Amino acid sequence: MKVQRICCIGAGYVGGPTMAVIADRCPAIQVTVVDLNQARIDAWNDSDLTKLPVYEPGLDAVVARARGRNLQFSTAVEESIASADMVFISVNTPTKTKGLGAGQASDLRWVEACARQVATAATGHTVVVEKSTLPVRTAAAIKTILEAAQEEGSSRSFSVLSNPEFLAEGTAIGDLEAPDRVLIGGEETASIDALAEIYGHWVAPEKILRTNLWSSELSKLTANAFLAQRISSINSIAAFCEASGADVREVARAIGFDSRIGPKFLNAGPGFGGSCFQKDILNLVYLCRHFGLPEVADYWESVVTLNTWQQHRIARLVVQQLFGTVTGKRLAILGFAFKADTNDTREAPAIRIARDLLEEGAQLSIHDPKVVEAQISRDLQLEPASETDTLSGTGSWTPATSIEAAVRGADAVLVLTEWQDYRHLNWSDLAALMRRPAWVFDARAVVEPAAVQAAGLRLWRVGDGES
């Protein structure tokens, strides 16, 4: 089987960059990314590459090379499906907010809608590839829908593969161009070989792993669960370091030299965020309970519980250090994205920390180099304040166009995202803009302690027992 045309349903954080790299590396294959969101498609097609809906370092260059040659972005969903040999499903699978499994199970309505649309619009033999992160055995539901569309005597037929993404936002292009592994789960050798051949244009054969469908689906959930577990583990040790006088960075360095552990994902901080970690662990929790494994479910649920605790802990610590109240006090928030080098704020630690401080009556001034004001409003479910009444006791926030604007008049600065912009600030100049006594709360351990303290500012760093 030779794939000549690919359609990807979903032009978001996974679909857009993944298809851009495939088109870039496979110029003979026509790749079309479809989405019903006209504004999003318009942004992908904008001649100004700074307006792409997804910010990833290097993405603009990849899109520039492939777009208009063999990479298209369109709202013509059914036409693109009909002409495709292979259809990737790359739509959102958020946690359900109501009904059976609310708060843990994945909401698969968009995946099912895609499967039904493929069943209706496809022609000939179509390979359907799960790219969204899905619960184990979701492929069975997709296959059932597709098989119902195979009328007797019809030339239409389908096969289903699982090809989970293992991208880290901020390094997604590098992860796609030089992946640790590519995982393909399926039952039909010809379809697996066809997808493997696409990746084989730039990925070494030994890095293309083949499994059954269920192992592939579970591998994605397990990978994210293990990574999130490391973050919660080091954050639990960070809290203990603060209480005992140890330094979590020294502890992490020491245990990272153990070849069985390694140094990655041992940076203490405000907790994990992003579109996958919490959602996937809660999905795993739900499935474990569904299959009668409550002890396993409780174990993985504790990873999420500790992550939430860490964020509440940081907010409480700010209140405690600022004489027990932040009502009417101006606090500068540096960083709102869940990590550096992305504009994604989904489950960002800054959201929960900011909400806690707003509940305490704080006046927040929020700066982030890539997150726009409208996104912050949506995440906080609060419009920015036009005027600030510090005596009202009601929390409010305003966007800051610069770091200096955020810090001016502030009682404290909270560094919540590890942007490069925040690593080498002139703290003497910033301190002159603040109200004394003033604090710096470094939840990412990116500032230079000596520079902060030399400026006459008090410093708290996550996991630092010496402060």
C-alpha positions in Angstrom: 0.0 0.0 0.0 1.4 3.4 -1.0 0.1 6.5 0.7 -0.2 9.5 -1.6 -2.7 11.7 0.2 -3.1 12.3 4.0 -5.9 14.1 5.7 -5.6 15.1 9.4 -8.7 16.1 11.3 -7.8 18.6 13.9 -5.5 21.6 13.4 -4.4 22.0 17.1 -1.2 21.5 19.0 -0.7 18.0 17.8 -2.2 17.9 14.3 -0.7 21.1 12.9 3.0 20.5 13.9 2.9 16.8 13.2 1.5 17.2 9.7 3.8 20.1 9.0 6.8 17.9 9.7 5.4 14.9 7.7 4.8 17.2 4.7 8.3 18.7 5.1 10.0 15.3 5.1 7.7 13.6 2.6 7.4 16.1 -0.3 5.7 13.5 -2.6 2.8 13.1 -0.2 -0.1 15.7 -0.2 -1.0 16.6 3.3 -4.2 18.4 4.2 -5.1 19.5 7.8 -8.8 20.2 8.3 -10.7 21.8 11.0 -14.2 23.3 11.4 -12.7 26.4 13.2 -12.4 28.9 10.3 -10.4 31.3 12.4 -7.8 28.6 13.3 -7.5 27.6 9.6 -7.1 31.3 8.6 -4.3 31.6 11.2 -2.5 28.6 9.7 -2.8 30.1 6.3 -1.8 33.6 7.3 1.2 35.0 5.4 2.5 36.4 8.6 4.0 33.3 10.3 4.1 35.0 13.7 0.3 34.6 13.7 0.3 30.8 13.6 -2.2 29.5 16.2 0.4 27.3 17.8 3.7 28.7 19.1 6.5 26.2 18.8 10.2 27.2 18.2 11.0 26.2 14.6 7.4 25.6 13.5 7.3 28.7 11.4 10.2 27.6 9.3 8.7 24.1 8.7 5.4 25.5 7.7 7.1 28.0 5.4 8.9 25.2 3.5 5.9 23.0 3.1 2.8 25.2 2.9 1.6 25.7 -0.6 3.7 22.9 -1.9 2.3 19.8 -0.3 0.8 21.1 2.9 -2.7 22.7 3.0 -5.0 23.9 5.7 -8.7 23.8 5.0 -12.2 23.6 6.4 -13.3 21.3 3.5 -13.4 18.2 5.8 -15.5 15.7 3.8 -13.7 16.5 0.5 -10.3 16.0 2.1 -11.4 12.7 3.7 -12.8 11.4 0.4 -9.5 12.0 -1.4 -7.2 10.6 1.4 -5.5 7.2 1.6 -4.8 7.8 5.3 -6.8 9.9 7.8 -5.3 11.0 11.1 -7.8 11.8 14.0 -6.1 14.5 16.1 -8.9 16.1 18.0 -9.2 17.2 21.6 -10.2 14.5 24.2 -10.7 16.6 27.4 -11.8 15.2 30.7 -15.6 14.8 31.0 -17.2 17.5 33.2 -20.5 15.7 33.7 -22.2 12.3 33.4 -20.6 8.9 33.8 -16.9 9.2 34.7 -17.1 13.0 35.2 -13.8 14.4 36.4 -11.7 11.4 35.2 -12.9 9.7 32.0 -12.1 11.2 28.6 -14.8 12.9 26.6 -14.7 11.1 23.3 -17.6 12.9 21.5 -15.3 14.5 19.0 -13.4 11.3 18.3 -16.7 9.5 17.6 -17.9 12.3 15.4 -14.7 12.1 13.4 -15.1 8.3 13.0 -18.7 8.7 11.8 -17.6 11.5 9.4 -14.8 9.2 8.0 -17.3 6.4 7.7 -19.6 8.6 5.6 -17.1 10.4 3.4 -14.2 8.0 2.8 -13.8 6.2 -0.6 -11.8 3.1 -1.4 -9.5 1.7 1.3 -8.8 4.2 4.1 -6.3 3.8 6.9 -7.6 5.6 10.0 -4.9 6.6 12.5 -5.6 7.5 16.1 -3.4 10.4 16.9 -5.4 11.8 19.8 -4.6 10.5 23.3 -7.3 7.9 23.9 -8.4 5.4 26.5 -7.5 1.8 26.0 -9.7 0.0 23.5 -11.1 3.2 21.9 -10.0 1.7 18.6 -12.6 -1.0 19.0 -15.4 1.7 19.0 -13.9 3.3 16.0 -13.6 0.0 14.2 -17.2 -0.8 15.0 -18.4 2.5 13.5 -16.3 2.1 10.4 -17.3 -1.6 9.8 -20.9 -0.6 9.9 -20.3 1.7 6.9 -18.8 -1.2 4.9 -21.7 -2.2 2.8 -21.6 -5.6 1.2 -20.2 -5.4 -2.3 -18.8 -1.9 -1.6 -15.3 -0.9 -2.6 -14.9 0.9 0.7 -12.9 -0.6 3.5 -11.0 0.5 6.6 -8.2 -0.4 8.9 -7.4 1.3 12.2 -4.0 2.1 13.7 -2.9 3.7 16.9 0.0 6.2 16.6 0.2 8.2 19.8 2.2 11.4 20.0 5.1 11.8 22.4 5.6 15.5 22.0 6.8 17.9 24.7 5.4 21.4 24.1 8.3 23.9 23.6 10.4 21.2 21.9 7.7 19.6 19.7 9.5 20.2 16.3 12.7 18.6 17.6 10.7 15.7 19.1 9.0 15.2 15.7 12.2 15.5 13.7 14.4 13.3 16.0 11.9 11.2 18.0 13.0 8.8 20.8 10.6 6.3 19.1 7.6 6.1 16.9 4.9 3.8 18.1 2.5 2.1 15.7 -0.2 -0.3 17.0 -2.4 -2.3 14.7 -3.5 -5.7 13.4 -3.0 -5.4 9.6 0.6 -5.6 8.5 0.1 -3.7 5.2 -1.4 -0.7 7.0 1.3 -0.7 9.6 4.0 -0.9 6.9 2.4 2.0 5.0 2.6 4.3 8.1 6.1 3.0 9.0 7.2 3.9 5.5 6.1 7.5 5.9 8.1 7.9 9.1 10.9 5.9 7.5 11.7 9.0 5.4 13.6 10.4 8.4 13.3 8.0 11.4 15.7 5.0 11.7 13.9 1.6 11.4 14.9 0.5 14.9 13.1 3.5 16.4 9.8 2.5 14.8 8.1 0.2 17.3 5.2 -2.1 16.3 2.7 -3.3 18.9 -1.0 -4.4 19.1 -3.6 -1.7 19.3 -4.2 -1.9 23.0 -0.5 -1.8 24.0 -0.1 1.3 21.8 -3.0 3.1 23.4 -1.9 2.2 26.9 1.8 3.2 26.3 0.8 6.8 25.8 -1.1 7.0 29.1 1.6 5.1 30.9 4.4 7.4 29.6 2.6 10.5 30.7 1.8 9.0 34.1 5.4 8.1 34.7 6.7 11.5 33.8 4.1 13.3 35.9 4.9 10.9 38.8 8.5 12.1 38.7 7.4 15.8 38.9 5.1 15.1 41.9 7.9 13.1 43.5 10.5 15.8 43.3 8.0 18.4 44.4 7.2 16.4 47.5 11.0 16.3 48.2 11.2 20.0 47.6 8.7 20.7 50.3 10.7 18.4 52.7 13.9 20.3 51.7 12.4 23.6 52.7 11.4 22.2 56.1 14.7 20.4 56.8 17.3 22.8 55.4 18.3 20.7 52.4 18.5 22.0 48.8 16.3 20.1 46.3 18.6 21.0 43.4 21.5 19.3 45.2 19.4 16.3 46.1 18.1 16.0 42.4 21.7 16.2 41.1 22.8 13.5 43.5 20.1 11.1 42.6 20.2 12.0 38.9 23.7 10.5 38.7 22.2 7.1 39.4 21.9 5.5 36.0 18.7 3.8 37.1 17.1 7.1 37.7 18.7 9.7 35.4 18.5 13.5 35.6 15.4 14.3 33.5 12.2 15.6 35.1 13.8 16.2 38.4 13.4 20.0 38.4 11.2 21.1 41.3 8.5 23.7 40.4 4.9 24.7 40.7 3.7 21.4 39.4 2.9 19.9 36.0 0.4 21.4 33.5 -0.4 21.1 29.8 -3.0 19.2 27.9 -2.0 15.7 28.7 -0.5 14.8 32.1 -3.5 15.4 34.4 -6.0 14.3 31.8 -4.2 11.1 31.1 -3.6 10.2 34.7 -7.2 10.7 35.6 -8.2 8.6 32.6 -5.9 5.9 33.8 -7.5 6.2 37.3 -10.9 5.8 35.8 -10.0 2.8 33.8 -8.3 1.1 36.7 -11.4 1.5 38.8 -13.5 0.3 35.9 -11.4 -2.9 35.7 -11.6 -3.5 39.4 -8.2 -2.2 40.5 -9.0 0.4 43.2 -5.5 0.3 44.8 -3.8 1.0 41.5 -6.3 3.8 40.9 -5.6 5.3 44.3 -1.9 5.2 43.6 -2.0 7.1 40.4 -4.6 9.5 41.7 -2.2 10.6 44.5 0.1 11.9 41.8 -2.5 14.4 40.7 -3.5 15.2 44.4 0.1 16.1 45.2 0.4 18.3 42.1 -2.7 20.3 43.1 -1.4 20.5 46.7 1.9 22.0 45.5 0.1 24.8 43.7 -2.1 25.6 46.7 1.0 25.4 48.9 2.8 28.1 46.9 -0.2 30.4 47.1 -0.6 29.9 50.8 3.1 30.6 51.3 2.9 33.9 49.5 0.0 35.0 51.8 1.9 33.9 54.9 5.1 35.7 54.0 3.2 38.9 53.1 2.1 39.3 56.8 -0.8 37.0 56.5 -2.8 38.9 53.9 -2.6 40.0 50.2 -5.8 41.9 50.2 -5.3 45.0 48.2 -1.6 44.2 47.6 -0.1 44.3 44.1 1.5 41.0 43.0 3.4 40.7 39.8 3.0 37.3 38.0 5.8 36.5 35.6 4.7 33.7 33.3 1.3 32.3 32.7 2.0 29.5 30.1 2.3 26.1 31.7 6.0 25.9 30.6 8.4 28.0 28.6 8.5 28.2 24.8 4.7 27.6 24.3 1.6 29.7 24.5 -0.4 26.8 25.9 -2.1 27.5 29.2 -4.1 24.3 29.6 -3.9 23.2 33.3 -1.1 25.8 33.8 0.0 26.0 37.5 -0.3 29.8 37.2 -4.1 29.4 36.9 -4.7 27.8 40.2 -2.1 29.9 42.0 -3.6 33.1 40.6 -7.1 32.1 41.4 -6.1 31.4 45.0 -4.5 34.8 45.3 -7.5 36.5 43.7 -9.7 34.8 46.2 -7.5 36.4 48.9 -8.2 39.8 47.4 -4.9 40.3 45.6 -4.4 42.8 42.7 -2.4 40.8 40.1 -0.4 42.2 37.3 0.3 39.4 34.8 3.1 39.2 32.2 3.8 36.5 29.7 5.7 36.9 26.4 3.4 34.6 24.4 0.0 34.3 26.2 -2.5 36.9 25.1 -4.9 38.8 27.4 -8.0 37.1 26.1 -6.6 33.7 27.0 -5.8 34.8 30.6 -9.3 36.1 30.9 -10.7 32.8 29.8 -8.5 30.8 32.2 -9.2 33.0 35.2 -12.9 33.4 34.2 -12.4 37.0 35.0 -12.1 40.1 32.8 -9.2 42.4 33.5 -9.9 45.4 35.8 -10.1 48.9 34.3 -9.7 50.5 37.7 -8.3 49.0 40.9 -9.9 49.6 44.3 -7.4 48.2 46.7 -9.7 48.6 49.6 -12.6 46.7 48.2 -11.2 43.3 49.2 -12.1 41.9 45.8 -9.2 40.4 43.8 -8.5 41.7 40.3 -5.9 41.4 37.5 -4.5 43.5 34.8 -2.3 42.5 31.8 1.3 43.9 31.8 3.0 44.7 28.5 6.5 44.6 30.1 8.2 43.1 33.1 8.8 46.6 34.5 5.1 47.4 34.1 4.2 44.3 36.0 6.6 44.9 38.8 5.9 48.7 39.3 4.4 49.2 42.8 4.3 45.5 43.6 4.8 43.9 47.0 6.0 40.7 45.5 7.0 39.0 42.2 6.0 35.4 41.5 8.0 33.6 38.8 5.7 30.9 37.5 7.1 30.0 34.1 10.7 29.4 33.2 10.9 31.8 30.3 14.4 32.8 29.3 13.4 36.4 29.7 13.1 35.9 33.5 16.5 34.3 34.1 18.8 37.3 34.0 16.7 40.3 35.2 18.3 43.4 36.6 16.9 43.1 40.0 18.4 46.3 41.3 16.4 48.3 38.8 13.3 46.2 39.4 13.6 46.6 43.2 13.5 50.3 42.8 10.0 50.0 41.3 8.6 47.9 44.1 7.1 48.7 47.5 9.2 47.7 50.4 9.6 45.3 52.1 9.4 43.3 48.8 9.6 39.6 48.0 10.5 37.4 45.1 8.9 34.0 45.0 10.8 31.9 42.5 8.7 28.8 41.8 11.0 27.8 38.9 14.4 28.4 40.5 15.5 30.4 37.5 16.5 33.7 39.2 20.0 34.4 40.5 19.7 34.4 44.3 22.7 36.6 44.9 21.4 39.3 42.5 18.0 39.3 44.1 19.3 39.5 47.7 21.9 42.2 46.7 18.9 44.3 45.5 17.5 44.2 49.0 14.7 41.8 48.1 13.6 38.8 50.2 13.7 35.5 48.3 11.9 32.2 48.4 13.0 29.5 46.0 11.2 26.3 45.6 13.0 23.5 47.5 15.5 25.8 49.1 15.9 25.1 52.8 18.3 28.0 53.3 15.9 30.9 52.6 
